[in-house]
Amino acid sequence: MRFALATIAAISLSGCGWFVLEDQSTSPESSPADDELALPRAEQPAQCPSEGAAVQILGSGGPIAEGGANARAGTSYLLWIDGEARLLIDAGSGSFLRFAQAGASIADLDAILLTHLHADHAGDLVDVLNSGGFEGRAEPLAVIGPDGAPRFPGTREFLTRLLGKQNGAFSYNGGYLDGTENKPKLQVTEVKTQGGAGAVEGLFGPGDIAATAIPVNHGAAPALGYEIHVGDSLLFITGDQNAFSETFDGMITATRPEIVFAHHVINGEDGQPRGLHRTPAEIGQLAGLAKAKRLVLTHNMERSLSRIESGLEAIGASYDGPVSVADDLDCYAL
């Protein structure tokens, strides 16, 4: 198994709010909707490169089924290295089909990283695993995710509720929990989040990948962001987080990452749900704090995309680097 797990630091954080708000609001080539909204789109290759490293967006959307013909899958990312999909980060609703379109395989994965267990981030995990059960992988598969809280099972309990042989919703796939029935055993690590104040945990490969799980504040939902090193390249995936995510701020400061993938869910206008996500202005502040070489907006929703001009202006107040809006199956070379 390529991944070993170790705690590398513990960072304490006081004064984080613990919100209970519920969020009730509402292709590589540019779509008509992109053109109409004048979304800034990065130039994209026809497919992810077969050499070197790249991050592919499997799902660039949010928790509401929006967009008609241009609908986006729920949040999901793949890290490719030399033509193999090595990390799956989140598996939101709809990403199962994107996983297939991307040509990925469970057999190649080092690990699955989960930012949190909202349906738009984990709803298709069981489908991806079900497909992987036909591949005959024998090597254990690491799954890293958050611990639990009221109304949110921890990652281990979440998987047991899905796959448990006795009472799981999909008990016929219970071999994933003990490595039987021609399925790889899931080796689960739960990161203590403590409302964004939990310990940072390092996840290390044999040298080509190093990842760090960073607790963030996402209201009542235990949640993580991720720092990922691929060779000399550094990237951050913010996950869903609000501006009280001070541990994440401390980890990203002046790191000069190649890319920050930020979740672009709300606009800065009055009436937006507060306590769960950063506004565009706060995303810009984060990217400026990092001195990021590039900012990619994903986990997009209509309420944020419909105000893209004012959102970009708010981002630009603190960050002067290039900004692009991701679409499903976009691929960003590192």
N, C-alpha and C positions, 0 to 999 in steps of 0.2 A: 504494500500500500504506500502511495506516494506521500500522504499527508501525515505528519505528527502534530500533536496539539500541545501547546504550552502557554501558560500565562506569563506575559512579559512585563506587564505593568499594572498597577492599580491606581486609578486617579479618582480622588474624592471630589464631590461636587455638592455644594449646598445651595439652597434657595431655588431649586428647580420646581416649577409648577407641576402639579399632577392633574391634568385636565380630564374631564369625562365627556367632552363634547363629542357628538356623533356627526360625521360629515354627511349631511343630507342633500347637499346641492347637486345641483346639477353637474411605402415602397421606395426603394432608392430614388425613383424618379418622382418629380413633383406631381402631385395630384391637382385636379381643378380646384379643390378646396385650398390647397397650398397657395396656388397662384392668386386666388381670390383674396386670401388673407395676407398675402405677401409675407409668408413665413420664410425666415432665413434658413436655407437648406444647404447642408454641406455637400460638396461634390462626392459622389459615391461610386465605388467600383462595381462591376457587374456581379461580383461575388467576393466573399472574403478571400484574402490571399492564401495560397497554399504554403507559403514560406513566411516566417516571422510571426508576430503576434498581432491580434486584432480583437476588438470587442464588437460583437454583433448584438443589436437590439432585437430581441424576439418580440417583445411587446412594449409599445410606447404609450399605451393608454391608461385610463383610470378605472374607477369602480362602476361607472355608468356605461351602458351600451350606447355609444354615440357614433354619429358619422355616416350611417347608411353604408354606401359602397366603399367609403373611406374609413370604415371603423377600424379601431386599433385594438390589438390584444392587450390584456393586462400585463403589468410590468414583468419583464424577464430579460436576462442578459446571458450571452455565452462568451467566454474567453477562449479564443482559438490560439493555438500555437502550432505552427508548421502543419496546418491542415487537420489537426485534431481538436475537438471541443473538450477542453480540460476542466473548466468550471462552468456550472450552471448557477446563476444568481437569480433567485426567485423563479416562480412558475405560475404567473397570474393567469386568470381565465382567458382562454384562447391561445395561450402560448404553446400548448401541445401541438397544434397544427403548424405553428411557426418553427418549432423544434424539428418537425419533419421536413418542412420546406428548406430549412437551413442545412439539412443533411447531417444532423448531429446524431450521436450514438451514446447511450448510457455506458456502453463498454469502454469508452475512451475517458470518461470523466474521472478526475481526481476527487472531486467533492461537489456537493450541492450546498450553496450558502443561501440562507433565508434571512431577509431583512426583518420580516415580521409575518404574522399569520392572519392578516386580513385576506379575504377571498381573492381580491384583485392582485395578490402577490403569491398566493399559495393554492389557489383553486384548481389548478391543473397538475399539481405535483403527483397525485395518484395516477393520472393518465400517463404522464411521462414514465413513472415507475412501472406501470402495467405494460407499456410498450417495451421497456427495457427487460422485462421478465422473459421475453422471447429471444434474447441475445445470448444467453448462456454464460454471462459473466460470472466468474467464481470469486474474484478479488473483492473484499469488503469495500463498501462505498461510504465515505464520510458525509454526514449531514450535520451542518452547523446552523444553529438558530437560537432565538431568544428563549429565556425562561418564561414562567407563567405569571399570571395575575388574575384577579377576579374577572370571570367571563372570557379569559384567554388561557387555554391550556398551554403549558410549555411544549417545546418541540417534541420531546420524547412522548408525552401524553397525547399530543396531536397525532403522531404517527401510530400510536397504539389504538387510538379511537378509529383511525382509518383502516388499519391493517391487522389488528389483533386477531389471532386465530379463533378465539372464543366469541368475542363480542364486537369485533371490528366491522365497520360498515362494508369493507371490502376484504373480508376475512380470507377469501380464496387466495389473496396475495400475501398471506401472513408469513410466508417463507422469508420475506425481507427482514423480519424481526429476529430470526434466529439462523439465517443462512441455509435453510433447507429448501426443498422443492425446486432445486435448480435456480435459486435466486441468490444474489449477493447479500450478505448481511449488512444492514445499515448500522454504521457506528456513529451514534448520535452524541453531539456535544452541545450542551445548553450554556449560553453565556448569560451571566447574571446582569440584568440591565439596570435595575433600581432607578427607573425613571430617567435614565440617561447618565446616572452617576456610578454605574457598575464598573467592574474591572475590565480593562482592555485585554483581549486575548489574541495571541499571535498564532497563526496557522502556517506551518512551514513546509515547503516541498524540498526536493533534492537540490535546489539551486536555481531553477528557472522560474519558480513562482514562490512568492511569500505574501501571505494575506493576513490582515489584522482585522478582527471584529471590534467595532467601536460602539458602545451603547449610546443611543440617542433618545431624545424625548419626543414621543409621538402620542401625547395625551395618555390615555389609559392603557394603550397597547404597548407591551414590551417590544422594543425595536432596536435594530442595529443598522449602522452604516459600515462600509468596508473600504479599507485601504489595501490596494493590491500592487505589488511590485512584480514586474515581468522583466527579467534581466535588468537593464538600466532604466527602464520606463516605470513611471509611477502614475497610478490613477486612483480616483476616489469615486465611489458610488454612495451618494448621500442617504439612500433609502428615504422613507417618509420621516421627516423630522421638523420640529419647530425651532425657533430661534433661541430656545432655552437649552439647546444641545451643546453645552459649553465644553464637554469632554471632546466632542467632535471638533469644535473650533480649535481647541488646543492641539489636537493631532494634525490638523490640516495647515496650521499657520506657517506661512513662508516655505512650504514644501515644494513649490513650483511643479505641480503635477502636469503631465502631458494633457490630461483631460479630467475635468470634474463632470460627472453625470449627475445632474440635479433634478429633483422631482418638482415639476412645474404644474401645480394643482390649482392654486388660487391666484386671483389677481389682487391688486392692491386697493381696490375700491371698498367702500363701506358695504356691509351686508354679507361679506364673505365669512365662512366659518373660521373661527380663530382657535388656536391651541393645538392644531394638528400639523400644520405645514408652514414653511417659510413663504413669505410674499416674494414677488420678483425683486423688490428692493433688498430684502434680506438674502436672497440668493446671490445678488450682485455683491453684497457685502462679504458673503462667504467666499466667493470666487476671488474677490480682491484680497481678502485675508490670505488666501492660499497662494496668490500670485500665479494663478493657473494659466497655462499656455492656451487653453481652450475650454470653453464651457458648452456643454450639450444639455439642452432642456428635453427631458423625457417625462414619462408618467403625465402626459399632457391631457387636459380636459378642455371642453368647449369654452367654459367660463374663463380659462386662462388664455387660450388661443384667440378667442374673439377680441381680446384686449392686448394683442401681441405688441402693438406699437407702443402703448403706454408701458407695458411690461418691460420691453427692451430699453426704453428710456430710463425706467427705474433701475434696471440692472446696470446701465451705463453710468449711473451716478457714482458707482464705487468700483466698477470693473471696465477696463477699456480693451480687453482682449476679444477675440472672435467668439461669437455666439451662434449656435445653430439649433434648430428644432428637429428632434429625431423622429423618424417614422419606423414602422415595423420592417425588420430585415436590413436596416441600415448597418453598415460595417465601418468601424473606425480603426484604421491601422495605427499601431503604436510605434 
